[in-house]
Amino acid sequence: MKRFFQPVPKDGSPAKKRPAAAPAPAPGPAAGAAVGEGDSPSRREEQPRRFVTWNANSLLLRMKSDWPAFCQFVSRVDPDVICIQEVRMPAAGSKGAPKNPSQLKDDTSSSRDEKQVVLRALSTPPFKDYRVWWSLSDSKYAGTAMIIKKKFEPKKVSFNLDRTSSKHETDGRVIIAEFDSFLLLNTYAPNNGWKEEENSFQRRRKWDKRMLEFVQQVDKPLIWCGDLNVSHEEIDVSHPDFFSSAKLNGYIPPSKEDCGQPGFTPSERRRFGNILSQGKLVDAYRYLHKEKDMDCGFSWSGHPIGKYRGKRMRIDYFIVSEKLKDRIVSCEIHGRGIELEGFYGSDHCPVSLELSEEAEAPEPKSSN
């Protein structure tokens, strides 16, 4: 969407990055391979602890216009993992041929130029120390990316909620990285839409059902982030009455449970609450921030011109297993105000999570 703030000057110097605790080791095995084979069973690899999620609303457009400011943000926050939604870059594969959702399209002159823009942006500081995984749609729609520091090689990366399927979720909506002690899930949830006859309600209900099944079956503590396209409670929107009564062209759904702004309908909010309770999950931001914050408590902001000016929602989350809640150091929303400060050209701003170091298991006592 159009920017409504002054861009960072091109000659602006990036923020100073925090020094790393130790030099990064050489990259590990390819995604999907086991890590640490041959090591002592008691040895545990260092795990990522700082995370950022951001709906970029077209990563290519952000790289062309707002990248210097976002790079300064990344240098300052120094995340171990960056999860992106709405990449909006098409998957590799020529017209009519099977697509490869893990690779960027480059079979036309325009797609090759666009791919070069992305590769250049991700090969310069602060991103040269990261590796990227893609899950892309067939067209410039949806899609996700996960950008991980090379020293934190995941044991396995999956692209389907099934986790055993080699297929990518439709529209590239899922990336799952498995580490020794947790799973990291990046999702771009489908929008509920306004009208039942357009099948958007059914699509969202099916998604929520699959998410419920997923969180009930995970075999490790979970960190779930992304644009989840739902505001759980009234405190999570700036104007509850406005969003509750919102209509599109006067249309009123047959069920009151489906009335209101997509993302704030009673049925979506109820299903989301059920996913959290059944999965024994905690909303990290709300766990730390109990009160409503009208300045920087929302991750999505409506268009600065028109009836949505000043209307905002919190739809970008970090959700963690209850087992991890005591390790939450911070969870912050990095945009503020109605002029999209800190949104870096998107209609969403980044959200960050930091966990404390995992407590080491005590050494087993000798039986002698």
DRENLO-26612 format. One record per residue (C-alpha): residue number from 1; x, y, z. Coordinates in pm, 1 decimal. Example, Ala and Ser with C-alpha at 12.3 -4.5 7.8 and 13.67 -1.06 7.14 Angstrom:
% DRENLO-26612
(1; (1230.0; -450.0; 780.0))
(2; (1367.0; -106.0; 714.0))
END
This chain:
% DRENLO-26612
(1; (0.0; 0.0; 0.0))
(2; (106.1; 362.4; -41.0))
(3; (345.8; 497.1; 217.8))
(4; (237.6; 783.4; 439.5))
(5; (567.4; 855.4; 613.5))
(6; (905.5; 984.5; 511.7))
(7; (1148.9; 713.0; 390.7))
(8; (1484.4; 670.6; 557.9))
(9; (1754.0; 864.6; 361.9))
(10; (1955.9; 639.3; 136.2))
(11; (2278.7; 757.8; 293.6))
(12; (2153.3; 688.3; 646.3))
(13; (2386.3; 465.8; 840.3))
(14; (2234.2; 145.8; 982.8))
(15; (2191.6; 101.5; 1352.5))
(16; (2476.6; -64.6; 1533.1))
(17; (2421.0; -436.5; 1571.5))
(18; (2468.5; -606.0; 1904.4))
(19; (2786.0; -815.0; 1904.1))
(20; (2729.3; -1185.3; 1884.5))
(21; (2814.7; -1394.1; 2186.1))
(22; (3041.7; -1614.6; 1977.0))
(23; (3143.0; -1652.8; 1612.9))
(24; (2883.6; -1836.7; 1406.6))
(25; (2986.7; -2191.1; 1319.0))
(26; (2991.4; -2315.4; 963.3))
(27; (2645.3; -2391.6; 819.7))
(28; (2511.2; -2729.8; 920.8))
(29; (2351.2; -3000.9; 709.1))
(30; (2077.4; -2934.2; 458.5))
(31; (1720.9; -2874.9; 578.6))
(32; (1557.2; -3200.3; 676.9))
(33; (1879.2; -3367.1; 795.0))
(34; (1943.5; -3461.6; 1155.6))
(35; (2171.1; -3234.9; 1352.3))
(36; (2446.5; -3341.2; 1586.4))
(37; (2479.2; -3705.2; 1486.1))
(38; (2770.0; -3858.7; 1674.7))
(39; (2754.2; -3597.8; 1951.5))
(40; (2711.5; -3690.6; 2314.1))
(41; (2341.7; -3760.9; 2390.5))
(42; (2349.8; -3499.8; 2668.0))
(43; (2482.8; -3225.6; 2438.4))
(44; (2218.7; -2980.3; 2316.6))
(45; (2273.3; -2728.7; 2037.6))
(46; (2215.4; -2359.0; 2103.4))
(47; (1856.8; -2273.3; 2015.3))
(48; (1706.2; -1955.8; 1862.2))
(49; (1565.0; -1722.6; 2125.7))
(50; (1483.7; -1398.5; 1940.5))
(51; (1210.2; -1397.8; 1677.1))
(52; (1035.1; -1146.2; 1451.1))
(53; (715.8; -1190.3; 1250.7))
(54; (599.4; -945.3; 982.9))
(55; (332.4; -937.5; 714.1))
(56; (530.3; -749.1; 449.5))
(57; (233.7; -696.6; 214.8))
(58; (463.6; -778.4; -83.3))
(59; (825.1; -841.2; 10.7))
(60; (943.8; -726.0; -332.8))
(61; (780.5; -384.2; -293.1))
(62; (930.7; -347.1; 53.4))
(63; (1276.2; -428.5; -84.9))
(64; (1237.0; -167.7; -356.8))
(65; (1127.9; 117.4; -132.0))
(66; (1146.5; 56.7; 243.6))
(67; (1436.1; -183.9; 282.1))
(68; (1695.0; 51.2; 442.6))
(69; (1459.3; 124.9; 731.4))
(70; (1369.3; -241.5; 777.3))
(71; (1738.4; -336.3; 770.3))
(72; (1803.5; -87.3; 1049.9))
(73; (1522.4; -248.2; 1248.2))
(74; (1668.7; -597.5; 1196.1))
(75; (2016.7; -477.9; 1294.3))
(76; (1878.1; -325.3; 1612.1))
(77; (1658.6; -618.4; 1719.3))
(78; (1905.3; -883.1; 1592.4))
(79; (1652.3; -1167.3; 1561.4))
(80; (1762.6; -1526.4; 1523.6))
(81; (1460.0; -1597.3; 1302.6))
(82; (1243.4; -1370.4; 1085.5))
(83; (905.8; -1502.5; 970.6))
(84; (745.2; -1322.9; 675.9))
(85; (389.8; -1345.8; 545.8))
(86; (237.9; -1215.3; 222.0))
(87; (563.2; -1255.5; 32.2))
(88; (366.1; -1226.6; -293.9))
(89; (642.0; -1374.6; -510.1))
(90; (537.1; -1649.9; -754.1))
(91; (679.0; -2001.0; -734.7))
(92; (923.3; -2132.1; -994.2))
(93; (781.9; -2310.0; -1298.0))
(94; (677.6; -2207.0; -1645.9))
(95; (316.0; -2152.8; -1752.9))
(96; (119.4; -2476.9; -1750.4))
(97; (402.0; -2668.6; -1581.5))
(98; (416.9; -2795.2; -1220.0))
(99; (539.2; -2529.7; -978.2))
(100; (815.6; -2549.4; -718.3))
(101; (691.0; -2352.8; -412.9))
(102; (1038.6; -2360.8; -254.8))
(103; (1198.7; -2158.6; -535.5))
(104; (1140.0; -1812.0; -678.8))
(105; (1012.0; -1788.1; -1034.8))
(106; (1282.9; -1694.6; -1287.8))
(107; (1170.2; -1821.4; -1629.0))
(108; (1084.3; -1477.9; -1773.4))
(109; (1289.7; -1160.5; -1796.7))
(110; (1067.6; -977.2; -1548.0))
(111; (1071.3; -1264.2; -1296.3))
(112; (1450.4; -1294.6; -1325.8))
(113; (1485.8; -922.6; -1253.9))
(114; (1256.1; -952.2; -952.9))
(115; (1443.9; -1254.5; -823.8))
(116; (1772.1; -1062.7; -848.7))
(117; (1625.4; -779.1; -641.3))
(118; (1533.7; -1030.5; -369.3))
(119; (1864.2; -1216.6; -378.0))
(120; (2066.7; -894.0; -359.8))
(121; (1861.7; -771.2; -64.7))
(122; (1913.2; -1097.8; 121.8))
(123; (2285.7; -1121.0; 48.0))
(124; (2383.1; -789.3; 208.4))
(125; (2401.6; -692.4; 578.2))
(126; (2228.6; -771.1; 801.9))
(127; (2086.9; -1065.0; 602.0))
(128; (2408.5; -1223.1; 474.2))
(129; (2430.0; -1427.1; 796.0))
(130; (2085.0; -1579.6; 738.4))
(131; (1940.2; -1856.1; 521.0))
(132; (1589.6; -1833.0; 375.1))
(133; (1320.2; -2095.9; 319.5))
(134; (1027.4; -2013.4; 87.3))
(135; (673.0; -2141.3; 59.2))
(136; (518.6; -1967.2; -240.2))
(137; (190.8; -1947.8; -425.6))
(138; (163.1; -1999.8; -800.1))
(139; (95.9; -1627.8; -846.7))
(140; (178.2; -1301.0; -671.6))
(141; (-46.1; -1387.1; -382.1))
(142; (2.9; -1493.0; -19.6))
(143; (321.5; -1696.1; 40.5))
(144; (552.8; -1714.0; 341.7))
(145; (925.1; -1708.5; 412.7))
(146; (1138.4; -1806.0; 711.0))
(147; (1479.5; -1642.4; 743.5))
(148; (1705.2; -1816.1; 998.6))
(149; (2057.6; -1735.4; 1112.8))
(150; (2289.5; -1992.5; 960.7))
(151; (2425.6; -2097.2; 1298.5))
(152; (2077.5; -2221.2; 1396.9))
(153; (2031.7; -2498.3; 1142.2))
(154; (1688.3; -2659.6; 1193.3))
(155; (1660.9; -3034.3; 1216.1))
(156; (1381.0; -3033.7; 962.1))
(157; (1169.7; -2783.3; 767.0))
(158; (814.7; -2871.7; 658.9))
(159; (557.0; -2680.9; 456.6))
(160; (235.2; -2857.7; 547.8))
(161; (35.6; -2884.5; 869.3))
(162; (42.1; -3260.3; 816.3))
(163; (425.2; -3247.8; 859.8))
(164; (455.8; -3586.2; 688.0))
(165; (340.8; -3457.4; 350.0))
(166; (593.7; -3331.0; 96.6))
(167; (336.9; -3092.2; -49.4))
(168; (316.0; -2725.1; 42.6))
(169; (-3.5; -2586.7; 189.2))
(170; (-223.8; -2411.3; -66.4))
(171; (-98.5; -2055.8; -136.0))
(172; (220.8; -2124.7; 61.6))
(173; (61.6; -2049.5; 397.8))
(174; (280.3; -2265.9; 624.9))
(175; (645.6; -2316.6; 717.4))
(176; (743.6; -2532.6; 1017.5))
(177; (1101.7; -2544.3; 1144.1))
(178; (1189.1; -2813.6; 1395.0))
(179; (1465.0; -2745.7; 1647.3))
(180; (1589.6; -2966.3; 1930.6))
(181; (1353.9; -2831.7; 2193.6))
(182; (1061.8; -2673.3; 2004.4))
(183; (871.4; -2632.9; 1679.2))
(184; (847.3; -2292.9; 1511.9))
(185; (532.0; -2250.4; 1302.0))
(186; (493.3; -1955.6; 1062.1))
(187; (143.7; -1918.3; 914.0))
(188; (-51.2; -1677.0; 699.8))
(189; (-410.5; -1758.8; 790.5))
(190; (-675.9; -1709.5; 520.7))
(191; (-902.2; -1408.9; 564.5))
(192; (-1255.2; -1496.6; 674.8))
(193; (-1409.1; -1268.4; 412.6))
(194; (-1747.4; -1097.1; 426.4))
(195; (-1991.0; -1325.9; 245.5))
(196; (-2089.5; -1686.2; 307.8))
(197; (-2175.1; -1751.5; -57.5))
(198; (-1819.1; -1668.4; -164.5))
(199; (-1695.9; -1975.6; 32.7))
(200; (-1452.3; -1768.6; 239.7))
(201; (-1634.9; -1859.5; 562.6))
(202; (-1599.6; -2229.9; 482.9))
(203; (-1233.0; -2192.0; 391.2))
(204; (-1158.3; -2023.7; 724.2))
(205; (-1357.9; -2280.9; 921.7))
(206; (-1162.1; -2561.0; 755.0))
(207; (-833.5; -2383.8; 833.8))
(208; (-927.8; -2340.3; 1199.7))
(209; (-1029.1; -2706.2; 1224.3))
(210; (-691.5; -2815.6; 1087.0))
(211; (-506.7; -2577.3; 1319.0))
(212; (-694.5; -2723.8; 1616.1))
(213; (-593.1; -3073.6; 1508.8))
(214; (-232.2; -2962.5; 1460.8))
(215; (-186.0; -2798.8; 1802.8))
(216; (-338.2; -3101.6; 1974.6))
(217; (-92.0; -3337.7; 1808.7))
(218; (242.6; -3154.7; 1824.6))
(219; (512.3; -3355.1; 1999.8))
(220; (728.0; -3062.4; 2113.9))
(221; (666.7; -2720.5; 2268.0))
(222; (532.8; -2486.5; 1999.9))
(223; (608.0; -2128.2; 1898.4))
(224; (338.0; -2022.1; 1651.7))
(225; (363.9; -1685.4; 1480.8))
(226; (237.5; -1494.2; 1181.8))
(227; (-60.8; -1304.9; 1051.2))
(228; (-335.3; -1512.3; 1212.3))
(229; (-610.2; -1281.4; 1079.3))
(230; (-808.2; -1272.8; 1403.5))
(231; (-840.8; -1032.1; 1695.4))
(232; (-925.6; -1250.7; 1991.2))
(233; (-1077.5; -1006.5; 2241.1))
(234; (-1224.4; -655.8; 2239.3))
(235; (-897.9; -526.4; 2384.1))
(236; (-730.3; -638.7; 2060.1))
(237; (-907.8; -381.7; 1840.8))
(238; (-907.0; -4.7; 1867.8))
(239; (-1282.5; 44.9; 1815.1))
(240; (-1482.5; -267.3; 1913.5))
(241; (-1823.9; -121.4; 1822.2))
(242; (-1702.0; -18.0; 1476.7))
(243; (-1557.1; -360.2; 1397.5))
(244; (-1853.7; -551.3; 1545.2))
(245; (-2103.1; -368.0; 1323.3))
(246; (-1887.6; -342.9; 1008.7))
(247; (-2057.5; -444.5; 681.6))
(248; (-1954.7; -467.2; 318.3))
(249; (-2204.0; -290.8; 91.5))
(250; (-2475.8; -347.3; 350.2))
(251; (-2448.2; -728.1; 336.5))
(252; (-2554.7; -910.4; 654.9))
(253; (-2459.4; -1281.4; 689.0))
(254; (-2738.9; -1528.5; 774.4))
(255; (-2580.0; -1607.9; 1112.3))
(256; (-2504.8; -1341.9; 1371.5))
(257; (-2192.3; -1539.7; 1455.7))
(258; (-2046.3; -1437.0; 1117.8))
(259; (-2135.4; -1066.6; 1137.3))
(260; (-1878.1; -790.9; 1161.4))
(261; (-1527.8; -721.5; 1040.6))
(262; (-1342.4; -1029.2; 911.4))
(263; (-1105.7; -1124.8; 1190.7))
(264; (-1343.9; -996.4; 1458.2))
(265; (-1657.2; -1202.7; 1402.8))
(266; (-1785.6; -1397.9; 1705.2))
(267; (-1732.5; -1734.3; 1531.8))
(268; (-1367.1; -1665.3; 1446.5))
(269; (-1288.7; -1537.5; 1793.3))
(270; (-1458.0; -1836.1; 1956.3))
(271; (-1270.3; -2086.5; 1739.2))
(272; (-939.3; -1912.2; 1805.1))
(273; (-999.2; -1925.3; 2179.3))
(274; (-1072.4; -2296.6; 2150.1))
(275; (-745.7; -2354.0; 1961.0))
(276; (-553.8; -2181.0; 2241.8))
(277; (-726.0; -2368.7; 2523.2))
(278; (-723.6; -2712.5; 2359.1))
(279; (-361.1; -2671.9; 2250.4))
(280; (-255.0; -2541.3; 2595.5))
(281; (-119.0; -2226.6; 2431.3))
(282; (-46.8; -1876.4; 2558.0))
(283; (-74.7; -1546.1; 2369.5))
(284; (272.2; -1407.6; 2449.4))
(285; (188.9; -1040.0; 2398.4))
(286; (-125.7; -1047.7; 2609.9))
(287; (52.6; -1256.1; 2874.2))
(288; (284.5; -959.0; 2933.2))
(289; (59.5; -666.4; 2837.0))
(290; (-269.4; -675.9; 3023.9))
(291; (-395.7; -325.5; 2946.5))
(292; (-514.2; -174.2; 2619.7))
(293; (-249.1; 38.2; 2446.7))
(294; (-400.8; 278.2; 2192.6))
(295; (-59.2; 395.3; 2068.2))
(296; (136.4; 77.1; 1996.6))
(297; (-88.8; -214.4; 2093.2))
(298; (-204.0; -304.6; 1741.3))
(299; (-17.3; -470.5; 1454.3))
(300; (-250.4; -378.4; 1164.0))
(301; (-369.8; -29.9; 1078.4))
(302; (-644.4; 69.9; 838.6))
(303; (-583.9; 300.2; 544.9))
(304; (-494.4; 649.3; 672.5))
(305; (-755.9; 797.0; 438.2))
(306; (-1124.4; 705.6; 468.9))
(307; (-1345.0; 542.2; 729.2))
(308; (-1068.0; 304.4; 846.5))
(309; (-835.6; 589.4; 946.8))
(310; (-729.3; 528.2; 1305.5))
(311; (-902.4; 187.9; 1313.8))
(312; (-654.2; -80.9; 1413.5))
(313; (-641.1; -449.8; 1503.0))
(314; (-394.6; -689.9; 1662.6))
(315; (-389.2; -983.1; 1421.1))
(316; (-15.4; -1068.9; 1421.6))
(317; (87.0; -1294.5; 1708.4))
(318; (337.5; -1504.4; 1890.8))
(319; (157.3; -1797.0; 2050.0))
(320; (363.5; -2032.3; 2269.2))
(321; (304.4; -2354.6; 2455.9))
(322; (234.0; -2314.3; 2825.6))
(323; (563.2; -2493.5; 2890.7))
(324; (743.6; -2192.1; 2741.5))
(325; (550.9; -1908.8; 2906.3))
(326; (794.1; -1868.1; 3195.5))
(327; (1073.7; -1811.7; 2943.2))
(328; (901.2; -1511.0; 2778.8))
(329; (1131.7; -1211.8; 2828.2))
(330; (953.7; -971.0; 2593.5))
(331; (691.8; -958.0; 2318.9))
(332; (662.1; -621.2; 2149.2))
(333; (462.6; -462.3; 1866.7))
(334; (698.5; -227.3; 1682.3))
(335; (457.0; 7.0; 1502.4))
(336; (287.2; 305.1; 1659.0))
(337; (30.9; 572.7; 1582.3))
(338; (-213.6; 600.0; 1293.4))
(339; (47.5; 728.0; 1045.6))
(340; (209.0; 382.9; 1016.5))
(341; (533.9; 467.4; 1192.2))
(342; (742.3; 151.0; 1208.1))
(343; (533.8; -33.2; 946.5))
(344; (804.8; -6.0; 676.6))
(345; (554.5; 43.4; 395.2))
(346; (320.3; -242.4; 490.4))
(347; (-18.5; -217.1; 659.4))
(348; (126.8; -448.8; 927.5))
(349; (419.1; -379.1; 1159.2))
(350; (672.7; -630.1; 1291.8))
(351; (616.4; -811.2; 1621.4))
(352; (906.8; -956.3; 1819.8))
(353; (946.5; -1226.0; 2083.2))
(354; (1243.7; -1297.0; 2306.6))
(355; (1281.1; -1603.2; 2525.8))
(356; (1527.6; -1659.1; 2805.8))
(357; (1789.1; -1930.1; 2773.4))
(358; (1666.0; -2280.7; 2828.4))
(359; (1762.6; -2424.3; 3164.4))
(360; (2009.3; -2707.5; 3125.5))
(361; (1910.5; -3048.9; 3252.0))
(362; (2117.3; -3155.6; 3556.3))
(363; (2399.8; -3398.0; 3495.2))
(364; (2296.6; -3755.8; 3582.6))
(365; (2447.9; -3873.5; 3909.9))
(366; (2691.3; -4160.8; 3902.7))
(367; (2562.7; -4486.7; 4047.3))
(368; (2908.3; -4566.5; 4190.8))
END
